[in-house]
Amino acid sequence: MEKKDLDWENLEFAYLPADFSYISEFKDGAWDDGALTRDHSVHLSECAGIFHYCQEVFEGLKAYTTKDGDIVCFRPDQNAKRMADSAERICMPTFPEDRFVEAVFETVRANEAWVPPYGTGATLYIRPYMIATGDVIGVKPAYEYQFRVLVSPVGAYYKGGVKPVKLKVSEYDRAAPHGTGNIKAGLNYAMSLYPSVKAHLEGYADNMYLDPATRTYVEETGGANLLFVDREGTLVVPQSATDSILPSITRRSLVDVAKEYLGMKVVQRQVRFDEIGDFVECGMCGTAAVISPVGQVDGLNGEVIEYGMDEVGPVMRELRETLTGIQSGAVEDKFGWVFRI
Ligand SMILES: *Cc1c(COP(=O)(O)O)cnc(C)c1O
């Protein structure tokens, strides 16, 4: 397979259409067989439900080339399951989980020339998503939907080595208590854009959101879960009493890595903002960066919590290296997380 002539090492995290996308339509209560398409545009009625009541859910994962030349992706079955959970929460039909994984594989195979070669740090970003395409004017779920998969080659998240970032505690909330914070839906991002742009302008990588009901507990950032390490070396993972943290697949994998690969103690509990100064490391985790070390957090009342802006801490480094090692094939894949395409 001849690869596309791209400057793989210098790709940005930006949309670059590949050859094929995947599309399946839901009509009269059933999904059709689905197919690849070369058309990267969506043609919709002006009254489609997506435009008015925002029925949209999405996923994000990546395909990449291992040292042995295999094209693989990481736990796509978990993305399939999470998308089904997200869809159910906003009254959309679920796309069958086995078909989700098949559709992702079919799309990646058709775009093999766009999967970055091993060693470039680049990956093929995969964005499955579902939208309401049927007309609605009164407030209710639509009757017709599209499931689509688009792919785009993207550059390595960290080009010059992993560097700690700064967060600020947001004066806004990301999700309501018992709302939709635990599903992957565009609507959660729409409301985080304003605080996110503001944080970037002020020189922060992202916002840290506190629990919306009491502003006492730490939840997550705009698009990544948080992790802490205490003085005893225990991994402390924030939980939400109001179910407003997105269940990150990276975070759940890192918990298993910490316990089963590194023999670490892991505690999953509510974490008060006023105790995070006692921790020795902080990181954000998600598919894109795996772990981004957090070097500093600025609170709402002038608090400055410092973990160190110079380099990634030893525990975050080891967690990151172990998980990326499993992904690349350098570390044994004990749990069958890496799927060959
Ligand atoms: C996607 C997402 C994450 C990270 O999830 P992964 O499955 O690890 O990529 C974290 N928080 C939010 C709000 C997200 O949308």
The ligand as a MOL file (V3000), in Angstrom:
LIG
                    3D

  0  0  0     0  0            999 V3000
M  V30 BEGIN CTAB
M  V30 COUNTS 15 15 0 0 0
M  V30 BEGIN ATOM
M  V30 1 C -13.7560 12.3810 25.3010 0
M  V30 2 C -13.6720 13.0380 26.6190 0
M  V30 3 C -12.7240 12.6580 27.5910 0
M  V30 4 C -11.6500 11.6320 27.3270 0
M  V30 5 O -12.1500 10.3530 27.0520 0
M  V30 6 P -11.2300 9.2510 26.3560 0
M  V30 7 O -12.1600 8.1110 26.1450 0
M  V30 8 O -10.1470 8.9150 27.2940 0
M  V30 9 O -10.7080 9.8510 25.1010 0
M  V30 10 C -12.7630 13.2850 28.8200 0
M  V30 11 N -13.6660 14.2670 29.0990 0
M  V30 12 C -14.5700 14.6690 28.1980 0
M  V30 13 C -15.5290 15.7370 28.5610 0
M  V30 14 C -14.6170 14.0670 26.9200 0
M  V30 15 O -15.5190 14.4780 26.0290 0
M  V30 END ATOM
M  V30 BEGIN BOND
M  V30 1 1 1 2
M  V30 2 1 2 3
M  V30 3 2 2 14
M  V30 4 1 3 4
M  V30 5 2 3 10
M  V30 6 1 4 5
M  V30 7 1 5 6
M  V30 8 2 6 7
M  V30 9 1 6 8
M  V30 10 1 6 9
M  V30 11 1 10 11
M  V30 12 2 11 12
M  V30 13 1 12 13
M  V30 14 1 12 14
M  V30 15 1 14 15
M  V30 END BOND
M  V30 END CTAB
M  END
